[in-house]
């Protein structure tokens, strides 16, 4: 089932409809101030205040026209959302809409609006949601749900007229199910969460080097072999069975998910990666790969990074891929099919006599042109079957069909180049739209990349490219964020990384620039977080979470509190109980006696919008710093990684640069005797980083398992102390090393802590370091 603009070559037409709609809104905008302070995300594009209000309570009914399945679907979804939000669930009544005995909510058709546009009219006599298309009725229902929540019992909605339509037809979220498999139930829940934000495209990444997740009837080994691998986080001491981790979606499950998404006006765009990211497929069917007689058979990869194995260019391989695409197109009605095209390391092609012979037969002289040929062949097949090819911006090569869609991830340059040459394009730039990056520097963040992409970073991105002319600008279809899941092993971690940052993406894709305002978004976010809580949606509190800087003295400590948003009011307690809305407000740095336990959280009026930060300010605790508190010595490939077993640093993942596991502890007073205690963990070095692996310092260990070295005032000075790793290596988990004494020297000094190791695997990481008396 296709919705509104989702027809072949129809996306630009939808953009034209939106442009006409917003031209009308510019006239309306003269009358929209002051608008009611509605807490709706994404922000509606035109709001005209009225007089009075409509009261919603348990007696309110919802009326829909008879024999209108779209109106029924929207009304039922609204009623279900109200019930799941612990609000009165209204009765939906179908039938002819004439008079009405009492105020009610009405869903009905209105001619002349765009496929996703809606009007929502609130008067004291009732609420009318009207739209031309089913998607518009649905989005009106979502806005109405937000207007009515969160509030207990009856609620008065100010009279107003909302006239709304999206700025862009593509408002997407990519879910990577190849690196870690999620259940069908989770995928449905994510679709539901997207729909609550008027997001309309789920880009589903189903194949990669680490797993093939889609049942293909003609090629059963793709899932029998390609869907299973060694866990990526196995203990370095043990090798579990190679097929112990994974899963796949049956075709029946996929059909159910696609239908579920269609009912919520979310289109699923599948991604079958080619010619790279193909190791799982080649492990299942070795004949698809580049011939290498001396190489052992490939297994499904348990490593992260960019792999070097590509599909070959033989006719049989293209026939295989066409067979796969036939079944993909049978399952997914989307007019767009994503074929990846990214990070295709071409060493195998360049070194293979078979591939080079094929290139000569095709009259192709270089490897990049070979990939362009590969993309053209797949694109022709999709076009012949009424579908459009989408690929990452590496496909933007001479000869690319004007029908292909370019997804720009290398910043925005790819989108600009694609639009300028007449290709439709989607903005999905790294790093701002890559949600495997952490959201703050706090130890509460989930595992992922150390680069910080805050909620504000996402929200302040501007999709418009002022250097494009009007014709080229129409080729920019919208925005998409990506949930790459290498380090997201659980459903709640995926949600933590997604929300509320994906709410910012939703507003970038829906609201016109004049309706986007960061402080106002924060205001509207507070009730949205309340809705998340009512729906048991795990979300990140990073924007409001309390950050603390503690400066110890001889018998007191100075505590400075803040949050990322510089918004809300931080309240604290020192009596061992969590702060509440009338606890002491934080106004200036606190000077508290050592031994005090301080707890703090951010409040907006009576709503607590962050977790409680808590810390006992005693001497041992103040002397200990975990990997988040220390500085990394370099900026190579920084990750937040989980130890194999439970961490001794309050459960925080370990911050480490895998290119250089080294940390700085600043300002240690060495005037008096000092001892150092550390907790360390061996982690699997499961990374494909190509030639960069040779840049990692190894082979400098003095013992079989290596040592933790402590240097003063630089990492290249002679080590002043070493802590052997043999015991920790035997344990294979977070291990507290015996303390070691440091020699005295005048003044304060910076300690450099680094590992000397005999080999890459394991990767040693520091959990915490304590400098004591």
HELIX and SHEET records of a PDB file:
HELIX    1   1 UNK A   11  UNK A   28  1                                  18    
HELIX    2   2 UNK A   29  UNK A   31  5                                   3    
HELIX    3   3 UNK A   69  UNK A   84  1                                  16    
HELIX    4   4 UNK A  134  UNK A  147  1                                  14    
HELIX    5   5 UNK A  184  UNK A  195  1                                  12    
HELIX    6   6 UNK A  221  UNK A  224  1                                   4    
HELIX    7   7 UNK A  251  UNK A  263  1                                  13    
HELIX    8   8 UNK A  279  UNK A  284  1                                   6    
HELIX    9   9 UNK A  286  UNK A  288  5                                   3    
HELIX   10  10 UNK A  315  UNK A  331  1                                  17    
HELIX   11  11 UNK A  347  UNK A  351  1                                   5    
HELIX   12  12 UNK A  353  UNK A  362  1                                  10    
HELIX   13  13 UNK A  367  UNK A  384  1                                  18    
HELIX   14  14 UNK A  393  UNK A  395  5                                   3    
HELIX   15  15 UNK A  413  UNK A  421  1                                   9    
HELIX   16  16 UNK A  455  UNK A  459  1                                   5    
HELIX   17  17 UNK A  470  UNK A  473  1                                   4    
HELIX   18  18 UNK A  491  UNK A  498  1                                   8    
HELIX   19  19 UNK A  501  UNK A  510  1                                  10    
HELIX   20  20 UNK A  513  UNK A  515  5                                   3    
HELIX   21  21 UNK A  518  UNK A  534  1                                  17    
HELIX   22  22 UNK A  619  UNK A  623  1                                   5    
HELIX   23  23 UNK A  690  UNK A  695  5                                   6    
HELIX   24  24 UNK A  726  UNK A  731  1                                   6    
SHEET    1   A 7 UNK A  47  UNK A  56  0                                        
SHEET    2   A 7 UNK A 155  UNK A 164 -1                                        
SHEET    3   A 7 UNK A 118  UNK A 123 -1                                        
SHEET    4   A 7 UNK A 126  UNK A 131 -1                                        
SHEET    5   A 7 UNK A 104  UNK A 109  1                                        
SHEET    6   A 7 UNK A  61  UNK A  64  1                                        
SHEET    7   A 7 UNK A  91  UNK A  94  1                                        
SHEET    1   B 9 UNK A 170  UNK A 176  0                                        
SHEET    2   B 9 UNK A 201  UNK A 205  1                                        
SHEET    3   B 9 UNK A 267  UNK A 274  1                                        
SHEET    4   B 9 UNK A 336  UNK A 340  1                                        
SHEET    5   B 9 UNK A 388  UNK A 392  1                                        
SHEET    6   B 9 UNK A 405  UNK A 408  1                                        
SHEET    7   B 9 UNK A 424  UNK A 427  1                                        
SHEET    8   B 9 UNK A 476  UNK A 483  1                                        
SHEET    9   B 9 UNK A 170  UNK A 176  1                                        
SHEET    1   C 2 UNK A 207  UNK A 208  0                                        
SHEET    2   C 2 UNK A 211  UNK A 212 -1                                        
SHEET    1   D 2 UNK A 228  UNK A 229  0                                        
SHEET    2   D 2 UNK A 245  UNK A 246 -1                                        
SHEET    1   E 2 UNK A 304  UNK A 305  0                                        
SHEET    2   E 2 UNK A 687  UNK A 688  1                                        
SHEET    1   F 4 UNK A 437  UNK A 438  0                                        
SHEET    2   F 4 UNK A 448  UNK A 452  1                                        
SHEET    3   F 4 UNK A 638  UNK A 641 -1                                        
SHEET    4   F 4 UNK A 654  UNK A 657 -1                                        
SHEET    1   G 3 UNK A 546  UNK A 552  0                                        
SHEET    2   G 3 UNK A 556  UNK A 563 -1                                        
SHEET    3   G 3 UNK A 590  UNK A 593 -1                                        
SHEET    1   H 4 UNK A 584  UNK A 585  0                                        
SHEET    2   H 4 UNK A 569  UNK A 573 -1                                        
SHEET    3   H 4 UNK A 597  UNK A 604 -1                                        
SHEET    4   H 4 UNK A 607  UNK A 608 -1                                        
SHEET    1   I 4 UNK A 584  UNK A 585  0                                        
SHEET    2   I 4 UNK A 569  UNK A 573 -1                                        
SHEET    3   I 4 UNK A 597  UNK A 604 -1                                        
SHEET    4   I 4 UNK A 613  UNK A 616 -1                                        
SHEET    1   J 4 UNK A 624  UNK A 626  0                                        
SHEET    2   J 4 UNK A 763  UNK A 772 -1                                        
SHEET    3   J 4 UNK A 674  UNK A 683 -1                                        
SHEET    4   J 4 UNK A 735  UNK A 736 -1                                        
SHEET    1   K 4 UNK A 624  UNK A 626  0                                        
SHEET    2   K 4 UNK A 763  UNK A 772 -1                                        
SHEET    3   K 4 UNK A 674  UNK A 683 -1                                        
SHEET    4   K 4 UNK A 740  UNK A 742 -1                                        
SHEET    1   L 5 UNK A 631  UNK A 632  0                                        
SHEET    2   L 5 UNK A 662  UNK A 669 -1                                        
SHEET    3   L 5 UNK A 748  UNK A 756 -1                                        
SHEET    4   L 5 UNK A 707  UNK A 712 -1                                        
SHEET    5   L 5 UNK A 721  UNK A 724 -1                                        
END                                                                             
